[in-house]
Structures are given as C-alpha cells and as structure tokens.
Amino acid sequence: MEGELKQVIIIRSDIDMGKGKTVAQGAHASLMSYLETVKSNKGIAASWLESGEKKIVLKIENGEKMQRLAEAFKYKGIPCALVSDAGLTQLPRGTFTALGIGPWKGEDIDLLTGALKLL
Amino acid sequence: MEGELKQVIIIRSDIDMGKGKTVAQGAHASLMSYLETVKSNKGIAASWLESGEKKIVLKIENGEKMQRLAEAFKYKGIPCALVSDAGLTQLPRGTFTALGIGPWKGEDIDLLTGALKLL
C-alpha cells in the first residue's frame, strides 16, 4: 500500500496578485511539479492521474519560507517546483509566487506542510 | 513560423468558488489540456514548455457557454479539457468549472476566445 497520492500547490499570501495571476502561477507550479514527478517516479505520476488528481491548495506567509520549504522537499527527494515571476506585469522579476509539490505520497508531504492553512 | 504558443485557462464567473478551489480547478484544466496537446502534437507541447509556458486566464459567464466553447475547440481539432467538479465539497457533482485550451497557436485560440475578458 503506498497510501494516498496528492499534489500540493502553495501560494504566497503576502503579495498582491490578482485572481487570474494567482490561477496562472498555481497552474504553472502544478504542471512543473508534475513533470518533476514524471522524471523521478513515472508510476506515482500515472497512478495519481488515474485516481483523479487530488490537489490541495495552501498558503504561506512569505517568499523566504516558501524557498526554505522547497529546499526541504528537495533534500528529502520529493519532486517539487518553485515558481518565480517573469516580472512582466504585476511583480518584480524573480519574486517567488507559488510552489508545487508532487504528486507524491500524501503522508510524506504532510510532514512538511502540516502547519500551513488552506488558501 | 508557427507564431506564438499559449495556453488559455477559462474560469466560470457565475459560480461561487473560493480562491483555493479556483486555483485547483484551473491547475486541473491546465494539466489535462497540456496532456491533450502532448497526445496530438508533441512538438507544440515541447516548444511551449521551452518558451516559458505562456498562460492566459479568462472568464466566461456560465456553464452552457463553457461547454459550447469546448465543443467548438474540439470541432477545430484544438486540444482542450473541460473540467467538471467531483462534487465533494462546494459544488453539485458534474458542475463545469474550468476549461483548458492548448498550448496551441495563439492566433487559432484567439479566433474563438476573443470576446472573453481576463479573470
């Protein structure tokens, strides 16, 4: 039993992104992180797609915390993707906006994201 | 010259989805539609990833219009993915929530979405 698979999308709550931009950055994090999972474990990626692609959207207080969280996931070997803005519209170039994690085993993700609230 | 590639994500504006749910449904539409493009034209999918994954987020008035638009894209052979809610939380089961289109040639998408506004 490998437990429930899920993808977690984390959005920064301290920067002012419109709704459309938030959706675009979240979708970017989701797709990039999915492609990372395909690279590291094709079986998990396929099982997650077949089981209905559970996605959970959380928020985090600032970019430094987001970056540290991404490093913690990389250290544990869990696929993730940190998105920074291209700076063409609303934000300074390079601003971290969203972090995608997995799809991966939910219990492994929860160990690091348990303290975060739903967006 | 194949012109600029982009993906369009369309969100319904007449149903009450929280911000997190909107991000999740938009990410779902984005990933499903990307996988459709991979099936029908791997070259376009790869070029779009390499060129920075341009994504535009639009809104549409209701589910019937969203469904008709999805049918129009299918008729034209443009990859797309219509997302309906699993009905576990905020919405009745089967409610259309989001439509992903492409990545595909921007000018071909614009012919059908030109009248829609940014979310």
gemmi code that builds the backbone of each chain (N, CA, C; Angstrom):
import gemmi

chains = {
    "A": [
        ("MET", (0.845, -1.209, 0.000), (0.000, 0.000, 0.000), (0.875, 1.252, 0.000)),
        ("GLU", (0.691, 2.100, -0.988), (1.546, 3.287, -0.997), (0.826, 4.510, -0.423)),
        ("GLY", (-0.388, 4.340, 0.046), (-1.125, 5.457, 0.644), (-1.644, 6.402, -0.422)),
        ("GLU", (-2.380, 7.402, 0.014), (-2.992, 8.330, -0.923), (-1.963, 9.249, -1.572)),
        ("LEU", (-2.128, 9.454, -2.875), (-1.251, 10.375, -3.594), (-1.931, 11.722, -3.742)),
        ("LYS", (-1.162, 12.775, -3.636), (-1.748, 14.093, -3.875), (-0.677, 15.064, -4.347)),
        ("GLN", (-1.162, 16.155, -4.895), (-0.279, 17.271, -5.229), (-0.686, 18.444, -4.355)),
        ("VAL", (0.311, 19.149, -3.837), (0.032, 20.338, -3.041), (0.552, 21.561, -3.789)),
        ("ILE", (-0.291, 22.580, -3.883), (0.094, 23.845, -4.511), (0.077, 24.908, -3.411)),
        ("ILE", (1.203, 25.580, -3.233), (1.290, 26.585, -2.170), (1.444, 27.972, -2.789)),
        ("ILE", (0.606, 28.883, -2.344), (0.571, 30.247, -2.890), (0.995, 31.224, -1.805)),
        ("ARG", (1.797, 32.215, -2.178), (2.182, 33.246, -1.198), (1.007, 34.154, -0.881)),
        ("SER", (0.814, 34.399, 0.398), (-0.328, 35.221, 0.805), (0.072, 36.667, 1.069)),
        ("ASP", (1.374, 36.978, 0.993), (1.815, 38.325, 1.351), (2.063, 39.223, 0.136)),
        ("ILE", (1.790, 38.730, -1.061), (1.951, 39.603, -2.228), (0.620, 39.742, -2.938)),
        ("ASP", (0.466, 40.852, -3.587), (-0.820, 41.213, -4.149), (-0.915, 40.730, -5.591)),
        ("MET", (-1.471, 39.519, -5.749), (-1.681, 39.008, -7.105), (-3.184, 38.997, -7.363)),
        ("GLY", (-3.581, 39.419, -8.539), (-4.983, 39.302, -8.926), (-5.370, 37.829, -9.002)),
        ("LYS", (-6.687, 37.581, -9.131), (-7.175, 36.197, -9.159), (-6.628, 35.444, -10.377)),
        ("GLY", (-6.638, 36.110, -11.534), (-6.143, 35.474, -12.749), (-4.670, 35.126, -12.642)),
        ("LYS", (-3.899, 36.042, -12.085), (-2.464, 35.775, -11.932), (-2.227, 34.641, -10.942)),
        ("THR", (-3.007, 34.606, -9.872), (-2.876, 33.517, -8.896), (-3.156, 32.172, -9.560)),
        ("VAL", (-4.205, 32.116, -10.385), (-4.524, 30.869, -11.099), (-3.378, 30.487, -12.034)),
        ("ALA", (-2.842, 31.463, -12.768), (-1.757, 31.176, -13.719), (-0.510, 30.655, -12.998)),
        ("GLN", (-0.141, 31.291, -11.883), (1.060, 30.867, -11.149), (0.848, 29.497, -10.505)),
        ("GLY", (-0.362, 29.254, -9.999), (-0.674, 27.949, -9.407), (-0.635, 26.845, -10.457)),
        ("ALA", (-1.162, 27.137, -11.652), (-1.158, 26.152, -12.736), (0.279, 25.876, -13.192)),
        ("HIS", (1.084, 26.910, -13.205), (2.496, 26.773, -13.569), (3.201, 25.840, -12.574)),
        ("ALA", (2.999, 26.088, -11.277), (3.608, 25.251, -10.234), (3.127, 23.810, -10.356)),
        ("SER", (1.848, 23.641, -10.624), (1.252, 22.310, -10.733), (1.875, 21.517, -11.889)),
        ("LEU", (1.950, 22.127, -13.054), (2.476, 21.433, -14.234), (3.975, 21.148, -14.098)),
        ("MET", (4.750, 22.142, -13.625), (6.196, 21.937, -13.459), (6.483, 20.821, -12.458)),
        ("SER", (5.729, 20.807, -11.367), (5.959, 19.802, -10.345), (5.540, 18.415, -10.849)),
        ("TYR", (4.433, 18.373, -11.590), (4.011, 17.103, -12.209), (5.133, 16.550, -13.100)),
        ("LEU", (5.743, 17.416, -13.908), (6.819, 16.952, -14.799), (8.040, 16.468, -14.010)),
        ("GLU", (8.297, 17.074, -12.836), (9.366, 16.590, -11.957), (9.052, 15.184, -11.440)),
        ("THR", (7.785, 14.966, -11.072), (7.393, 13.624, -10.596), (7.535, 12.595, -11.708)),
        ("VAL", (7.137, 12.972, -12.940), (7.294, 12.060, -14.086), (8.759, 11.647, -14.215)),
        ("LYS", (9.677, 12.634, -14.051), (11.105, 12.323, -14.167), (11.578, 11.375, -13.069)),
        ("SER", (11.075, 11.569, -11.838), (11.650, 10.784, -10.735), (10.865, 9.519, -10.427)),
        ("ASN", (9.574, 9.470, -10.762), (8.799, 8.254, -10.499), (7.550, 8.212, -11.383)),
        ("LYS", (7.701, 7.646, -12.577), (6.608, 7.585, -13.553), (5.370, 6.884, -12.994)),
        ("GLY", (5.589, 5.874, -12.144), (4.471, 5.093, -11.595), (3.570, 5.944, -10.720)),
        ("ILE", (4.182, 6.753, -9.860), (3.393, 7.640, -8.994), (2.633, 8.661, -9.839)),
        ("ALA", (3.303, 9.229, -10.843), (2.639, 10.221, -11.705), (1.411, 9.609, -12.386)),
        ("ALA", (1.555, 8.399, -12.911), (0.452, 7.747, -13.617), (-0.685, 7.367, -12.663)),
        ("SER", (-0.343, 6.829, -11.488), (-1.372, 6.453, -10.512), (-2.179, 7.664, -10.066)),
        ("TRP", (-1.501, 8.755, -9.878), (-2.173, 9.981, -9.429), (-3.160, 10.459, -10.505)),
        ("LEU", (-2.729, 10.453, -11.783), (-3.643, 10.852, -12.866), (-4.866, 9.946, -12.889)),
        ("GLU", (-4.636, 8.632, -12.748), (-5.744, 7.671, -12.825), (-6.699, 7.793, -11.652)),
        ("SER", (-6.173, 8.217, -10.513), (-7.013, 8.256, -9.315), (-7.719, 9.601, -9.143)),
        ("GLY", (-7.669, 10.454, -10.167), (-8.453, 11.690, -10.125), (-7.691, 12.945, -9.729)),
        ("GLU", (-6.344, 12.837, -9.648), (-5.516, 14.044, -9.473), (-5.880, 14.907, -8.287)),
        ("LYS", (-5.844, 14.343, -7.106), (-6.154, 15.159, -5.931), (-5.165, 16.324, -5.802)),
        ("LYS", (-5.721, 17.518, -5.633), (-4.880, 18.727, -5.467), (-5.359, 19.503, -4.255)),
        ("ILE", (-4.425, 19.947, -3.458), (-4.727, 20.745, -2.279), (-3.996, 22.080, -2.431)),
        ("VAL", (-4.682, 23.176, -2.149), (-4.067, 24.493, -2.312), (-3.911, 25.149, -0.935)),
        ("LEU", (-2.672, 25.446, -0.564), (-2.357, 26.032, 0.737), (-1.735, 27.409, 0.554)),
        ("LYS", (-1.567, 28.119, 1.653), (-0.893, 29.423, 1.568), (0.282, 29.477, 2.537)),
        ("ILE", (1.218, 30.379, 2.237), (2.399, 30.549, 3.092), (2.706, 32.043, 3.207)),
        ("GLU", (3.315, 32.419, 4.331), (3.402, 33.841, 4.687), (4.352, 34.686, 3.845)),
        ("ASN", (5.471, 34.114, 3.392), (6.412, 34.935, 2.636), (7.336, 34.084, 1.757)),
        ("GLY", (8.111, 34.778, 0.938), (8.955, 34.104, -0.037), (10.113, 33.325, 0.572)),
        ("GLU", (10.628, 33.822, 1.709), (11.741, 33.130, 2.352), (11.286, 31.764, 2.869)),
        ("LYS", (10.107, 31.746, 3.498), (9.563, 30.471, 3.989), (9.283, 29.519, 2.824)),
        ("MET", (8.785, 30.085, 1.719), (8.495, 29.254, 0.545), (9.777, 28.619, 0.006)),
        ("GLN", (10.835, 29.417, -0.050), (12.107, 28.917, -0.566), (12.692, 27.845, 0.352)),
        ("ARG", (12.612, 28.068, 1.668), (13.131, 27.084, 2.618), (12.352, 25.766, 2.523)),
        ("LEU", (11.045, 25.886, 2.325), (10.211, 24.686, 2.193), (10.598, 23.899, 0.936)),
        ("ALA", (10.821, 24.630, -0.162), (11.240, 23.967, -1.405), (12.556, 23.220, -1.190)),
        ("GLU", (13.481, 23.845, -0.461), (14.771, 23.186, -0.198), (14.596, 21.934, 0.661)),
        ("ALA", (13.687, 22.009, 1.618), (13.430, 20.844, 2.478), (12.870, 19.680, 1.654)),
        ("PHE", (11.970, 19.976, 0.711), (11.422, 18.906, -0.136), (12.510, 18.319, -1.044)),
        ("LYS", (13.347, 19.184, -1.600), (14.428, 18.676, -2.452), (15.364, 17.782, -1.652)),
        ("TYR", (15.690, 18.211, -0.423), (16.566, 17.431, 0.461), (16.003, 16.038, 0.708)),
        ("LYS", (14.676, 15.954, 0.840), (14.019, 14.665, 1.084), (13.781, 13.870, -0.198)),
        ("GLY", (14.147, 14.439, -1.348), (13.967, 13.722, -2.610), (12.536, 13.695, -3.107)),
        ("ILE", (11.723, 14.655, -2.639), (10.331, 14.739, -3.093), (10.251, 15.783, -4.211)),
        ("PRO", (9.707, 15.409, -5.387), (9.684, 16.325, -6.531), (8.882, 17.587, -6.211)),
        ("CYS", (9.437, 18.728, -6.584), (8.711, 19.975, -6.370), (9.204, 21.016, -7.371)),
        ("ALA", (8.475, 22.108, -7.484), (8.841, 23.165, -8.432), (8.487, 24.521, -7.844)),
        ("LEU", (9.521, 25.345, -7.701), (9.356, 26.687, -7.162), (9.223, 27.652, -8.338)),
        ("VAL", (8.145, 28.417, -8.354), (7.880, 29.317, -9.470), (8.246, 30.745, -9.090)),
        ("SER", (9.037, 31.394, -9.948), (9.265, 32.818, -9.727), (8.740, 33.586, -10.922)),
        ("ASP", (8.227, 34.748, -10.652), (7.553, 35.531, -11.678), (8.540, 36.103, -12.689)),
        ("ALA", (8.103, 36.147, -13.941), (8.951, 36.698, -15.005), (9.043, 38.219, -14.928)),
        ("GLY", (8.215, 38.819, -14.092), (8.318, 40.252, -13.852), (7.801, 41.125, -14.976)),
        ("LEU", (6.939, 40.568, -15.825), (6.461, 41.347, -16.963), (5.284, 42.243, -16.603)),
        ("THR", (4.569, 41.874, -15.524), (3.340, 42.633, -15.248), (3.293, 43.186, -13.832)),
        ("GLN", (2.808, 42.370, -12.885), (2.475, 42.931, -11.574), (3.605, 42.925, -10.544)),
        ("LEU", (4.655, 42.090, -10.750), (5.620, 41.858, -9.674), (7.057, 42.066, -10.155)),
        ("PRO", (7.991, 42.379, -9.208), (9.398, 42.457, -9.595), (9.888, 41.101, -10.098)),
        ("ARG", (10.734, 41.123, -11.110), (11.295, 39.904, -11.690), (11.949, 39.034, -10.612)),
        ("GLY", (11.632, 37.721, -10.641), (12.268, 36.798, -9.717), (11.521, 36.582, -8.409)),
        ("THR", (10.425, 37.310, -8.197), (9.613, 37.121, -6.993), (9.053, 35.693, -6.952)),
        ("PHE", (9.290, 34.966, -5.866), (8.669, 33.652, -5.737), (7.166, 33.829, -5.534)),
        ("THR", (6.376, 33.062, -6.277), (4.918, 33.224, -6.205), (4.195, 31.954, -5.769)),
        ("ALA", (4.694, 30.805, -6.215), (3.985, 29.548, -5.963), (4.974, 28.394, -5.898)),
        ("LEU", (4.581, 27.372, -5.143), (5.402, 26.156, -5.024), (4.502, 24.954, -5.258)),
        ("GLY", (4.873, 24.121, -6.211), (4.148, 22.869, -6.437), (4.930, 21.719, -5.838)),
        ("ILE", (4.229, 20.793, -5.205), (4.878, 19.618, -4.602), (4.164, 18.361, -5.077)),
        ("GLY", (4.936, 17.440, -5.639), (4.359, 16.186, -6.089), (3.587, 16.326, -7.391)),
        ("PRO", (2.776, 15.354, -7.733), (2.156, 14.346, -6.868), (3.167, 13.412, -6.189)),
        ("TRP", (2.846, 13.097, -4.920), (3.671, 12.195, -4.131), (2.810, 11.618, -3.014)),
        ("LYS", (3.409, 10.756, -2.198), (2.645, 10.184, -1.076), (2.217, 11.300, -0.128)),
        ("GLY", (0.922, 11.360, 0.110), (0.375, 12.442, 0.920), (1.017, 12.547, 2.288)),
        ("GLU", (1.248, 11.405, 2.925), (1.791, 11.451, 4.298), (3.213, 12.024, 4.335)),
        ("ASP", (3.988, 11.794, 3.275), (5.343, 12.366, 3.213), (5.295, 13.892, 3.029)),
        ("ILE", (4.326, 14.346, 2.227), (4.179, 15.797, 2.025), (3.711, 16.458, 3.322)),
        ("ASP", (2.727, 15.826, 3.971), (2.127, 16.425, 5.168), (3.137, 16.669, 6.288)),
        ("LEU", (4.173, 15.851, 6.353), (5.194, 16.033, 7.398), (5.797, 17.433, 7.350)),
        ("LEU", (5.878, 18.004, 6.136), (6.494, 19.330, 5.993), (5.493, 20.470, 5.829)),
        ("THR", (4.260, 20.152, 5.454), (3.279, 21.221, 5.188), (2.151, 21.260, 6.218)),
        ("GLY", (2.243, 20.387, 7.216), (1.147, 20.234, 8.187), (0.712, 21.528, 8.857)),
        ("ALA", (1.629, 22.487, 8.986), (1.289, 23.718, 9.705), (0.629, 24.769, 8.809)),
        ("LEU", (0.584, 24.516, 7.499), (0.049, 25.543, 6.585), (-1.470, 25.443, 6.454)),
        ("LYS", (-2.095, 26.593, 6.233), (-3.562, 26.645, 6.117), (-4.000, 26.630, 4.649)),
        ("LEU", (-5.252, 26.219, 4.418), (-5.834, 26.278, 3.076), (-5.883, 27.718, 2.584)),
        ("LEU", (-5.633, 27.909, 1.276), (-5.768, 29.257, 0.696), (-7.229, 29.660, 0.737)),
    ],
    "B": [
        ("MET", (7.221, 29.786, -39.715), (6.880, 30.448, -38.437), (5.534, 29.946, -37.941)),
        ("GLU", (5.515, 29.421, -36.722), (4.231, 28.935, -36.245), (3.531, 29.934, -35.321)),
        ("GLY", (4.131, 31.083, -35.105), (3.507, 32.099, -34.257), (3.639, 31.753, -32.791)),
        ("GLU", (3.144, 32.635, -31.953), (3.289, 32.438, -30.512), (2.371, 31.320, -30.009)),
        ("LEU", (2.938, 30.502, -29.126), (2.148, 29.441, -28.498), (1.669, 29.909, -27.132)),
        ("LYS", (0.449, 29.522, -26.791), (-0.019, 29.828, -25.436), (-1.057, 28.823, -24.986)),
        ("GLN", (-1.279, 28.817, -23.684), (-2.378, 28.047, -23.129), (-3.368, 29.038, -22.534)),
        ("VAL", (-4.653, 28.773, -22.752), (-5.684, 29.619, -22.156), (-6.472, 28.796, -21.134)),
        ("ILE", (-6.657, 29.380, -19.966), (-7.442, 28.744, -18.904), (-8.672, 29.615, -18.679)),
        ("ILE", (-9.856, 29.023, -18.820), (-11.088, 29.798, -18.673), (-11.832, 29.326, -17.425)),
        ("ILE", (-12.206, 30.288, -16.603), (-12.867, 30.001, -15.322), (-14.293, 30.561, -15.361)),
        ("ARG", (-15.248, 29.805, -14.826), (-16.621, 30.316, -14.767), (-16.743, 31.417, -13.726)),
        ("SER", (-17.409, 32.485, -14.125), (-17.528, 33.619, -13.199), (-18.864, 33.616, -12.468)),
        ("ASP", (-19.774, 32.689, -12.816), (-21.126, 32.725, -12.218), (-21.296, 31.741, -11.065)),
        ("ILE", (-20.241, 31.036, -10.688), (-20.375, 30.135, -9.542), (-19.391, 30.553, -8.470)),
        ("ASP", (-19.783, 30.263, -7.243), (-19.046, 30.777, -6.108), (-17.982, 29.771, -5.682)),
        ("MET", (-16.770, 29.960, -6.217), (-15.665, 29.097, -5.798), (-14.710, 29.930, -4.964)),
        ("GLY", (-14.234, 29.378, -3.882), (-13.197, 30.053, -3.108), (-11.931, 30.174, -3.947)),
        ("LYS", (-10.977, 30.966, -3.455), (-9.739, 31.197, -4.208), (-8.950, 29.895, -4.388)),
        ("GLY", (-8.859, 29.104, -3.328), (-8.122, 27.840, -3.397), (-8.752, 26.882, -4.391)),
        ("LYS", (-10.080, 26.819, -4.367), (-10.770, 25.929, -5.303), (-10.576, 26.417, -6.739)),
        ("THR", (-10.615, 27.711, -6.953), (-10.399, 28.257, -8.293), (-9.006, 27.880, -8.807)),
        ("VAL", (-7.998, 28.000, -7.940), (-6.634, 27.623, -8.333), (-6.576, 26.133, -8.667)),
        ("ALA", (-7.202, 25.294, -7.836), (-7.159, 23.845, -8.060), (-7.835, 23.474, -9.386)),
        ("GLN", (-9.008, 24.069, -9.669), (-9.724, 23.746, -10.907), (-8.954, 24.271, -12.124)),
        ("GLY", (-8.357, 25.446, -11.994), (-7.561, 25.998, -13.094), (-6.329, 25.147, -13.372)),
        ("ALA", (-5.683, 24.663, -12.306), (-4.495, 23.809, -12.465), (-4.891, 22.480, -13.101)),
        ("HIS", (-6.049, 21.980, -12.720), (-6.563, 20.736, -13.300), (-6.780, 20.910, -14.809)),
        ("ALA", (-7.435, 21.998, -15.187), (-7.689, 22.276, -16.610), (-6.376, 22.418, -17.368)),
        ("SER", (-5.416, 23.102, -16.753), (-4.123, 23.341, -17.391), (-3.389, 22.028, -17.662)),
        ("LEU", (-3.315, 21.181, -16.659), (-2.574, 19.919, -16.804), (-3.269, 18.969, -17.779)),
        ("MET", (-4.604, 18.843, -17.663), (-5.342, 17.954, -18.573), (-5.200, 18.412, -20.025)),
        ("SER", (-5.279, 19.716, -20.227), (-5.201, 20.225, -21.588), (-3.779, 20.060, -22.141)),
        ("TYR", (-2.783, 20.284, -21.277), (-1.393, 20.045, -21.688), (-1.212, 18.599, -22.162)),
        ("LEU", (-1.780, 17.650, -21.413), (-1.638, 16.230, -21.785), (-2.356, 15.934, -23.103)),
        ("GLU", (-3.451, 16.644, -23.390), (-4.125, 16.511, -24.691), (-3.221, 17.011, -25.820)),
        ("THR", (-2.549, 18.128, -25.573), (-1.638, 18.655, -26.594), (-0.477, 17.684, -26.832)),
        ("VAL", (0.057, 17.101, -25.754), (1.131, 16.103, -25.905), (0.667, 14.967, -26.811)),
        ("LYS", (-0.599, 14.526, -26.618), (-1.126, 13.430, -27.446), (-1.252, 13.836, -28.907)),
        ("SER", (-1.667, 15.103, -29.154), (-1.960, 15.441, -30.551), (-0.801, 16.126, -31.273)),
        ("ASN", (0.110, 16.757, -30.518), (1.248, 17.406, -31.177), (2.393, 17.628, -30.177)),
        ("LYS", (3.243, 16.627, -30.038), (4.356, 16.672, -29.065), (5.263, 17.881, -29.291)),
        ("GLY", (5.438, 18.270, -30.566), (6.333, 19.383, -30.883), (5.835, 20.695, -30.293)),
        ("ILE", (4.537, 20.945, -30.433), (3.964, 22.172, -29.865), (4.080, 22.155, -28.345)),
        ("ALA", (3.785, 21.004, -27.725), (3.872, 20.908, -26.260), (5.297, 21.221, -25.782)),
        ("ALA", (6.284, 20.661, -26.458), (7.680, 20.868, -26.051), (8.127, 22.312, -26.291)),
        ("SER", (7.747, 22.881, -27.435), (8.131, 24.278, -27.727), (7.543, 25.236, -26.706)),
        ("TRP", (6.312, 24.970, -26.321), (5.641, 25.830, -25.341), (6.364, 25.776, -23.998)),
        ("LEU", (6.730, 24.563, -23.541), (7.482, 24.433, -22.279), (8.795, 25.198, -22.361)),
        ("GLU", (9.487, 25.050, -23.482), (10.799, 25.685, -23.636), (10.706, 27.206, -23.696)),
        ("SER", (9.588, 27.694, -24.216), (9.470, 29.140, -24.407), (8.853, 29.839, -23.201)),
        ("GLY", (8.708, 29.110, -22.073), (8.278, 29.779, -20.844), (6.815, 29.620, -20.499)),
        ("GLU", (6.114, 28.749, -21.237), (4.737, 28.374, -20.845), (3.791, 29.539, -20.672)),
        ("LYS", (3.618, 30.330, -21.681), (2.669, 31.443, -21.546), (1.259, 30.933, -21.240)),
        ("LYS", (0.661, 31.510, -20.190), (-0.709, 31.137, -19.794), (-1.539, 32.396, -19.618)),
        ("ILE", (-2.742, 32.351, -20.164), (-3.673, 33.468, -20.029), (-4.925, 32.949, -19.329)),
        ("VAL", (-5.425, 33.696, -18.360), (-6.603, 33.244, -17.612), (-7.779, 34.171, -17.912)),
        ("LEU", (-8.852, 33.601, -18.473), (-10.032, 34.364, -18.858), (-11.244, 33.893, -18.056)),
        ("LYS", (-12.348, 34.636, -18.181), (-13.577, 34.200, -17.503), (-14.722, 34.079, -18.504)),
        ("ILE", (-15.719, 33.263, -18.142), (-16.884, 33.079, -19.002), (-18.138, 33.047, -18.126)),
        ("GLU", (-19.269, 33.472, -18.708), (-20.472, 33.753, -17.908), (-21.161, 32.546, -17.311)),
        ("ASN", (-21.184, 31.419, -18.014), (-21.917, 30.264, -17.470), (-21.438, 28.944, -18.068)),
        ("GLY", (-21.964, 27.861, -17.526), (-21.517, 26.524, -17.894), (-21.904, 26.128, -19.308)),
        ("GLU", (-23.064, 26.626, -19.764), (-23.507, 26.277, -21.110), (-22.553, 26.877, -22.146)),
        ("LYS", (-22.186, 28.143, -21.929), (-21.234, 28.786, -22.853), (-19.877, 28.081, -22.812)),
        ("MET", (-19.479, 27.665, -21.615), (-18.195, 26.969, -21.483), (-18.222, 25.653, -22.259)),
        ("GLN", (-19.317, 24.934, -22.145), (-19.446, 23.640, -22.833), (-19.456, 23.842, -24.356)),
        ("ARG", (-20.188, 24.869, -24.816), (-20.234, 25.127, -26.264), (-18.859, 25.513, -26.813)),
        ("LEU", (-18.131, 26.279, -26.017), (-16.780, 26.680, -26.431), (-15.866, 25.448, -26.525)),
        ("ALA", (-15.971, 24.555, -25.553), (-15.167, 23.319, -25.584), (-15.485, 22.528, -26.853)),
        ("GLU", (-16.770, 22.462, -27.199), (-17.157, 21.719, -28.412), (-16.598, 22.378, -29.669)),
        ("ALA", (-16.603, 23.693, -29.683), (-16.058, 24.411, -30.842), (-14.568, 24.130, -31.013)),
        ("PHE", (-13.820, 24.099, -29.893), (-12.387, 23.788, -29.987), (-12.167, 22.353, -30.457)),
        ("LYS", (-12.962, 21.432, -29.932), (-12.829, 20.028, -30.370), (-13.102, 19.918, -31.865)),
        ("TYR", (-14.141, 20.621, -32.324), (-14.509, 20.596, -33.744), (-13.345, 21.069, -34.623)),
        ("LYS", (-12.611, 22.062, -34.119), (-11.477, 22.609, -34.874), (-10.191, 21.789, -34.691)),
        ("GLY", (-10.251, 20.752, -33.863), (-9.077, 19.914, -33.656), (-8.027, 20.535, -32.749)),
        ("ILE", (-8.458, 21.483, -31.915), (-7.525, 22.119, -30.969), (-7.677, 21.432, -29.609)),
        ("PRO", (-6.570, 20.943, -29.038), (-6.655, 20.195, -27.785), (-7.222, 21.055, -26.654)),
        ("CYS", (-8.149, 20.491, -25.902), (-8.709, 21.222, -24.764), (-9.221, 20.227, -23.728)),
        ("ALA", (-9.524, 20.712, -22.549), (-10.008, 19.842, -21.470), (-11.018, 20.598, -20.625)),
        ("LEU", (-12.225, 20.048, -20.591), (-13.314, 20.645, -19.812), (-13.354, 19.952, -18.457)),
        ("VAL", (-13.278, 20.728, -17.397), (-13.220, 20.158, -16.047), (-14.576, 20.278, -15.371)),
        ("SER", (-15.059, 19.160, -14.840), (-16.273, 19.245, -14.022), (-15.932, 18.807, -12.609)),
        ("ASP", (-16.595, 19.423, -11.664), (-16.273, 19.200, -10.258), (-16.730, 17.824, -9.791)),
        ("ALA", (-15.925, 17.216, -8.920), (-16.270, 15.903, -8.380), (-17.402, 15.997, -7.361)),
        ("GLY", (-17.749, 17.214, -6.973), (-18.906, 17.394, -6.091), (-18.687, 16.999, -4.652)),
        ("LEU", (-17.424, 16.958, -4.233), (-17.162, 16.525, -2.859), (-17.291, 17.665, -1.853)),
        ("THR", (-17.151, 18.893, -2.328), (-17.122, 19.986, -1.350), (-18.132, 21.090, -1.642)),
        ("GLN", (-17.754, 22.034, -2.485), (-18.575, 23.249, -2.586), (-19.672, 23.221, -3.638)),
        ("LEU", (-19.603, 22.313, -4.635), (-20.482, 22.408, -5.802), (-21.196, 21.094, -6.085)),
        ("PRO", (-22.370, 21.146, -6.772), (-23.026, 19.906, -7.176), (-22.130, 19.112, -8.125)),
        ("ARG", (-22.151, 17.786, -7.995), (-21.341, 16.898, -8.829), (-21.600, 17.166, -10.309)),
        ("GLY", (-20.530, 17.279, -11.091), (-20.679, 17.434, -12.535), (-20.723, 18.881, -13.011)),
        ("THR", (-20.706, 19.840, -12.092), (-20.683, 21.255, -12.477), (-19.409, 21.573, -13.265)),
        ("PHE", (-19.566, 22.150, -14.460), (-18.370, 22.594, -15.184), (-17.760, 23.783, -14.457)),
        ("THR", (-16.442, 23.734, -14.268), (-15.787, 24.807, -13.510), (-14.709, 25.538, -14.311)),
        ("ALA", (-13.998, 24.804, -15.155), (-12.854, 25.399, -15.862), (-12.621, 24.692, -17.193)),
        ("LEU", (-12.070, 25.426, -18.121), (-11.748, 24.879, -19.443), (-10.299, 25.251, -19.774)),
        ("GLY", (-9.501, 24.235, -20.066), (-8.132, 24.486, -20.515), (-8.055, 24.325, -22.014)),
        ("ILE", (-7.313, 25.183, -22.683), (-7.155, 25.110, -24.146), (-5.664, 25.187, -24.473)),
        ("GLY", (-5.201, 24.195, -25.207), (-3.812, 24.168, -25.628), (-2.875, 23.769, -24.520)),
        ("PRO", (-1.589, 24.015, -24.667), (-0.964, 25.002, -25.543), (-1.195, 24.714, -27.036)),
        ("TRP", (-1.396, 25.858, -27.770), (-1.608, 25.794, -29.205), (-1.238, 27.152, -29.790)),
        ("LYS", (-1.363, 27.271, -31.098), (-1.060, 28.565, -31.721), (-2.024, 29.627, -31.193)),
        ("GLY", (-1.464, 30.693, -30.667), (-2.279, 31.723, -30.056), (-3.354, 32.277, -30.970)),
        ("GLU", (-3.002, 32.498, -32.230), (-3.970, 33.131, -33.141), (-5.171, 32.215, -33.416)),
        ("ASP", (-4.955, 30.884, -33.391), (-6.075, 29.956, -33.585), (-7.007, 29.953, -32.371)),
        ("ILE", (-6.403, 30.066, -31.181), (-7.233, 30.123, -29.961), (-8.028, 31.420, -29.927)),
        ("ASP", (-7.354, 32.523, -30.251), (-7.986, 33.846, -30.155), (-9.248, 33.983, -31.010)),
        ("LEU", (-9.292, 33.258, -32.136), (-10.473, 33.325, -33.005), (-11.749, 32.977, -32.243)),
        ("LEU", (-11.619, 32.077, -31.249), (-12.814, 31.638, -30.514), (-12.951, 32.277, -29.133)),
        ("THR", (-11.875, 32.836, -28.600), (-11.953, 33.382, -27.239), (-11.834, 34.915, -27.222)),
        ("GLY", (-11.763, 35.516, -28.394), (-11.503, 36.953, -28.479), (-12.447, 37.840, -27.687)),
        ("ALA", (-13.689, 37.346, -27.474), (-14.681, 38.183, -26.799), (-14.622, 38.053, -25.272)),
        ("LEU", (-13.812, 37.135, -24.766), (-13.778, 36.903, -23.312), (-12.802, 37.852, -22.612)),
        ("LYS", (-13.136, 38.208, -21.369), (-12.305, 39.133, -20.592), (-11.371, 38.368, -19.647)),
        ("LEU", (-10.286, 39.047, -19.238), (-9.372, 38.470, -18.249), (-10.104, 38.244, -16.933)),
        ("LEU", (-9.760, 37.131, -16.246), (-10.339, 36.877, -14.922), (-9.841, 37.934, -13.948)),
    ],
}
model = gemmi.Model(1)
for chain_id, residues in chains.items():
    chain = gemmi.Chain(chain_id)
    for i, (resn, *xyz) in enumerate(residues, 1):
        res = gemmi.Residue()
        res.name, res.seqid = resn, gemmi.SeqId(i, " ")
        for name, pos in zip(("N", "CA", "C"), xyz):
            atom = gemmi.Atom()
            atom.name, atom.element = name, gemmi.Element(name[0])
            atom.pos, atom.b_iso = gemmi.Position(*pos), 0.0
            res.add_atom(atom)
        chain.add_residue(res)
    model.add_chain(chain)
structure = gemmi.Structure()
structure.add_model(model)
structure.setup_entities()
